[in-house]
Amino acid sequence: MHSPCVARCGLNEDDYCMGCYRHIDEIVTWSSATETEQQVIWDKLPERKIAFEGETNSQIISRAKWLAAEAKQG
């Protein structure tokens, strides 16, 4: 399944990307997620887009942020 990434990465204060509306943990684990897990994420995105309307990127996804999220996954 293709990634919802739209190459406009930037996290809000809760670590959700304001480009694709995935949480940093979902972004980091996307390539290892099953198709079912990926579909569950895709299904949540329209609701998140509405919920996050008007929010802005407060930070970019830095390498340090990526590595910290990756470390949480084990």
VMD Tcl script that builds the backbone (N, CA, C; Angstrom):
set m [mol new atoms 222]
animate dup $m
set s [atomselect $m all]
$s set {name element resname resid chain x y z} {
  {N N MET 1 A 0.852 -1.173 0.000}
  {CA C MET 1 A 0.000 0.000 0.000}
  {C C MET 1 A 0.897 1.236 0.000}
  {N N HIS 2 A 0.492 2.250 -0.730}
  {CA C HIS 2 A 1.332 3.439 -0.800}
  {C C HIS 2 A 1.189 4.286 0.470}
  {N N SER 3 A 2.215 5.030 0.741}
  {CA C SER 3 A 2.265 5.891 1.917}
  {C C SER 3 A 1.402 7.135 1.706}
  {N N PRO 4 A 0.785 7.630 2.779}
  {CA C PRO 4 A 0.021 8.874 2.661}
  {C C PRO 4 A 0.899 10.131 2.662}
  {N N CYS 5 A 2.203 9.966 2.700}
  {CA C CYS 5 A 3.116 11.104 2.734}
  {C C CYS 5 A 2.893 12.016 1.533}
  {N N VAL 6 A 2.854 13.326 1.815}
  {CA C VAL 6 A 2.691 14.319 0.754}
  {C C VAL 6 A 3.899 15.256 0.695}
  {N N ALA 7 A 4.972 14.871 1.366}
  {CA C ALA 7 A 6.237 15.609 1.361}
  {C C ALA 7 A 6.096 17.046 1.862}
  {N N ARG 8 A 5.231 17.253 2.837}
  {CA C ARG 8 A 5.089 18.548 3.511}
  {C C ARG 8 A 5.165 18.307 5.013}
  {N N CYS 9 A 6.220 17.656 5.419}
  {CA C CYS 9 A 6.369 17.218 6.804}
  {C C CYS 9 A 6.535 18.377 7.772}
  {N N GLY 10 A 5.874 18.268 8.865}
  {CA C GLY 10 A 5.976 19.212 9.960}
  {C C GLY 10 A 5.039 18.749 11.055}
  {N N LEU 11 A 5.536 18.684 12.256}
  {CA C LEU 11 A 4.746 18.146 13.361}
  {C C LEU 11 A 4.038 19.237 14.147}
  {N N ASN 12 A 2.851 18.893 14.655}
  {CA C ASN 12 A 2.195 19.794 15.589}
  {C C ASN 12 A 2.717 19.478 16.997}
  {N N GLU 13 A 2.142 20.083 17.997}
  {CA C GLU 13 A 2.640 19.897 19.364}
  {C C GLU 13 A 2.459 18.478 19.880}
  {N N ASP 14 A 1.546 17.710 19.267}
  {CA C ASP 14 A 1.300 16.328 19.688}
  {C C ASP 14 A 2.002 15.310 18.794}
  {N N ASP 15 A 2.942 15.780 17.987}
  {CA C ASP 15 A 3.739 14.934 17.086}
  {C C ASP 15 A 2.951 14.307 15.941}
  {N N TYR 16 A 1.905 14.990 15.477}
  {CA C TYR 16 A 1.201 14.584 14.266}
  {C C TYR 16 A 1.705 15.441 13.120}
  {N N CYS 17 A 1.961 14.810 11.980}
  {CA C CYS 17 A 2.412 15.532 10.805}
  {C C CYS 17 A 1.239 16.308 10.218}
  {N N MET 18 A 1.435 17.572 9.951}
  {CA C MET 18 A 0.384 18.395 9.381}
  {C C MET 18 A 0.317 18.277 7.860}
  {N N GLY 19 A 1.167 17.437 7.289}
  {CA C GLY 19 A 1.093 17.148 5.859}
  {C C GLY 19 A 0.234 15.926 5.589}
  {N N CYS 20 A 0.515 14.825 6.301}
  {CA C CYS 20 A -0.201 13.571 6.049}
  {C C CYS 20 A -1.107 13.151 7.206}
  {N N TYR 21 A -1.012 13.839 8.340}
  {CA C TYR 21 A -1.863 13.604 9.510}
  {C C TYR 21 A -1.572 12.288 10.234}
  {N N ARG 22 A -0.383 11.739 9.999}
  {CA C ARG 22 A 0.023 10.559 10.773}
  {C C ARG 22 A 0.846 11.008 11.974}
  {N N HIS 23 A 0.800 10.206 13.028}
  {CA C HIS 23 A 1.643 10.442 14.194}
  {C C HIS 23 A 3.061 10.003 13.836}
  {N N ILE 24 A 4.043 10.581 14.488}
  {CA C ILE 24 A 5.445 10.227 14.210}
  {C C ILE 24 A 5.659 8.719 14.331}
  {N N ASP 25 A 5.003 8.079 15.295}
  {CA C ASP 25 A 5.149 6.631 15.453}
  {C C ASP 25 A 4.610 5.880 14.235}
  {N N GLU 26 A 3.524 6.365 13.664}
  {CA C GLU 26 A 2.957 5.732 12.467}
  {C C GLU 26 A 3.855 5.950 11.254}
  {N N ILE 27 A 4.484 7.095 11.184}
  {CA C ILE 27 A 5.397 7.387 10.081}
  {C C ILE 27 A 6.614 6.469 10.153}
  {N N VAL 28 A 7.179 6.361 11.339}
  {CA C VAL 28 A 8.393 5.558 11.530}
  {C C VAL 28 A 8.134 4.079 11.235}
  {N N THR 29 A 6.970 3.579 11.606}
  {CA C THR 29 A 6.699 2.143 11.446}
  {C C THR 29 A 5.965 1.793 10.156}
  {N N TRP 30 A 5.677 2.786 9.310}
  {CA C TRP 30 A 4.889 2.544 8.106}
  {C C TRP 30 A 5.438 1.405 7.255}
  {N N SER 31 A 6.711 1.403 6.976}
  {CA C SER 31 A 7.271 0.399 6.054}
  {C C SER 31 A 7.249 -1.015 6.630}
  {N N SER 32 A 7.169 -1.152 7.940}
  {CA C SER 32 A 7.117 -2.487 8.533}
  {C C SER 32 A 5.702 -2.890 8.944}
  {N N ALA 33 A 4.735 -2.000 8.776}
  {CA C ALA 33 A 3.349 -2.306 9.135}
  {C C ALA 33 A 2.728 -3.229 8.092}
  {N N THR 34 A 1.809 -4.055 8.549}
  {CA C THR 34 A 1.084 -4.915 7.614}
  {C C THR 34 A 0.114 -4.051 6.803}
  {N N GLU 35 A -0.406 -4.615 5.728}
  {CA C GLU 35 A -1.380 -3.873 4.926}
  {C C GLU 35 A -2.618 -3.537 5.751}
  {N N THR 36 A -3.007 -4.423 6.629}
  {CA C THR 36 A -4.157 -4.165 7.498}
  {C C THR 36 A -3.868 -2.999 8.434}
  {N N GLU 37 A -2.687 -2.970 9.024}
  {CA C GLU 37 A -2.305 -1.860 9.902}
  {C C GLU 37 A -2.241 -0.547 9.129}
  {N N GLN 38 A -1.711 -0.605 7.919}
  {CA C GLN 38 A -1.647 0.598 7.087}
  {C C GLN 38 A -3.046 1.092 6.746}
  {N N GLN 39 A -3.959 0.173 6.456}
  {CA C GLN 39 A -5.330 0.567 6.132}
  {C C GLN 39 A -6.015 1.219 7.329}
  {N N VAL 40 A -5.760 0.705 8.523}
  {CA C VAL 40 A -6.318 1.305 9.737}
  {C C VAL 40 A -5.850 2.752 9.864}
  {N N ILE 41 A -4.581 2.989 9.571}
  {CA C ILE 41 A -4.044 4.358 9.618}
  {C C ILE 41 A -4.728 5.217 8.562}
  {N N TRP 42 A -4.786 4.716 7.334}
  {CA C TRP 42 A -5.438 5.467 6.249}
  {C C TRP 42 A -6.864 5.854 6.642}
  {N N ASP 43 A -7.577 4.933 7.288}
  {CA C ASP 43 A -8.969 5.171 7.653}
  {C C ASP 43 A -9.120 6.296 8.680}
  {N N LYS 44 A -8.091 6.552 9.467}
  {CA C LYS 44 A -8.136 7.598 10.495}
  {C C LYS 44 A -7.819 8.991 9.935}
  {N N LEU 45 A -7.199 9.065 8.788}
  {CA C LEU 45 A -6.677 10.334 8.283}
  {C C LEU 45 A -7.741 11.389 7.961}
  {N N PRO 46 A -8.863 11.043 7.330}
  {CA C PRO 46 A -9.854 12.089 7.046}
  {C C PRO 46 A -10.366 12.782 8.325}
  {N N GLU 47 A -10.614 12.005 9.356}
  {CA C GLU 47 A -11.084 12.573 10.624}
  {C C GLU 47 A -10.015 13.463 11.258}
  {N N ARG 48 A -8.774 13.017 11.183}
  {CA C ARG 48 A -7.683 13.823 11.729}
  {C C ARG 48 A -7.532 15.131 10.965}
  {N N LYS 49 A -7.668 15.071 9.652}
  {CA C LYS 49 A -7.535 16.291 8.845}
  {C C LYS 49 A -8.541 17.343 9.308}
  {N N ILE 50 A -9.768 16.917 9.561}
  {CA C ILE 50 A -10.799 17.833 10.046}
  {C C ILE 50 A -10.437 18.340 11.443}
  {N N ALA 51 A -10.021 17.446 12.311}
  {CA C ALA 51 A -9.696 17.810 13.692}
  {C C ALA 51 A -8.526 18.783 13.771}
  {N N PHE 52 A -7.565 18.651 12.861}
  {CA C PHE 52 A -6.357 19.476 12.906}
  {C C PHE 52 A -6.454 20.734 12.052}
  {N N GLU 53 A -7.602 20.981 11.442}
  {CA C GLU 53 A -7.744 22.149 10.578}
  {C C GLU 53 A -7.380 23.426 11.339}
  {N N GLY 54 A -6.543 24.213 10.725}
  {CA C GLY 54 A -6.115 25.469 11.329}
  {C C GLY 54 A -4.847 25.357 12.152}
  {N N GLU 55 A -4.432 24.130 12.494}
  {CA C GLU 55 A -3.175 23.967 13.226}
  {C C GLU 55 A -2.005 24.157 12.271}
  {N N THR 56 A -0.869 24.475 12.824}
  {CA C THR 56 A 0.314 24.683 12.000}
  {C C THR 56 A 1.436 23.770 12.457}
  {N N ASN 57 A 2.405 23.634 11.572}
  {CA C ASN 57 A 3.601 22.877 11.920}
  {C C ASN 57 A 4.360 23.632 12.987}
  {N N SER 58 A 4.655 22.984 14.093}
  {CA C SER 58 A 5.432 23.656 15.126}
  {C C SER 58 A 6.886 23.221 15.093}
  {N N GLN 59 A 7.156 22.140 14.376}
  {CA C GLN 59 A 8.533 21.659 14.289}
  {C C GLN 59 A 8.670 20.718 13.110}
  {N N ILE 60 A 9.855 20.642 12.578}
  {CA C ILE 60 A 10.108 19.685 11.516}
  {C C ILE 60 A 10.417 18.333 12.143}
  {N N ILE 61 A 10.350 17.303 11.341}
  {CA C ILE 61 A 10.722 15.975 11.837}
  {C C ILE 61 A 12.238 15.870 11.750}
  {N N SER 62 A 12.877 16.169 12.838}
  {CA C SER 62 A 14.340 16.128 12.869}
  {C C SER 62 A 14.825 14.689 12.970}
  {N N ARG 63 A 16.072 14.495 12.672}
  {CA C ARG 63 A 16.660 13.151 12.802}
  {C C ARG 63 A 16.561 12.669 14.245}
  {N N ALA 64 A 16.785 13.562 15.194}
  {CA C ALA 64 A 16.710 13.196 16.611}
  {C C ALA 64 A 15.293 12.744 16.969}
  {N N LYS 65 A 14.287 13.456 16.470}
  {CA C LYS 65 A 12.888 13.098 16.735}
  {C C LYS 65 A 12.569 11.749 16.110}
  {N N TRP 66 A 13.060 11.542 14.898}
  {CA C TRP 66 A 12.844 10.264 14.200}
  {C C TRP 66 A 13.476 9.120 14.992}
  {N N LEU 67 A 14.724 9.282 15.404}
  {CA C LEU 67 A 15.425 8.230 16.140}
  {C C LEU 67 A 14.757 7.935 17.481}
  {N N ALA 68 A 14.257 8.963 18.143}
  {CA C ALA 68 A 13.560 8.757 19.418}
  {C C ALA 68 A 12.285 7.936 19.198}
  {N N ALA 69 A 11.542 8.241 18.147}
  {CA C ALA 69 A 10.332 7.488 17.852}
  {C C ALA 69 A 10.662 6.054 17.458}
  {N N GLU 70 A 11.726 5.890 16.713}
  {CA C GLU 70 A 12.171 4.558 16.304}
  {C C GLU 70 A 12.567 3.736 17.524}
  {N N ALA 71 A 13.243 4.342 18.485}
  {CA C ALA 71 A 13.692 3.647 19.693}
  {C C ALA 71 A 12.491 3.176 20.521}
  {N N LYS 72 A 11.406 3.956 20.520}
  {CA C LYS 72 A 10.195 3.559 21.256}
  {C C LYS 72 A 9.569 2.303 20.700}
  {N N GLN 73 A 9.799 2.064 19.420}
  {CA C GLN 73 A 9.181 0.911 18.756}
  {C C GLN 73 A 9.919 -0.387 19.041}
  {N N GLY 74 A 11.104 -0.262 19.602}
  {CA C GLY 74 A 11.835 -1.466 19.986}
  {C C GLY 74 A 12.917 -1.741 19.063}
}
mol reanalyze $m
mol bondsrecalc $m
mol representation Tube
mol addrep $m
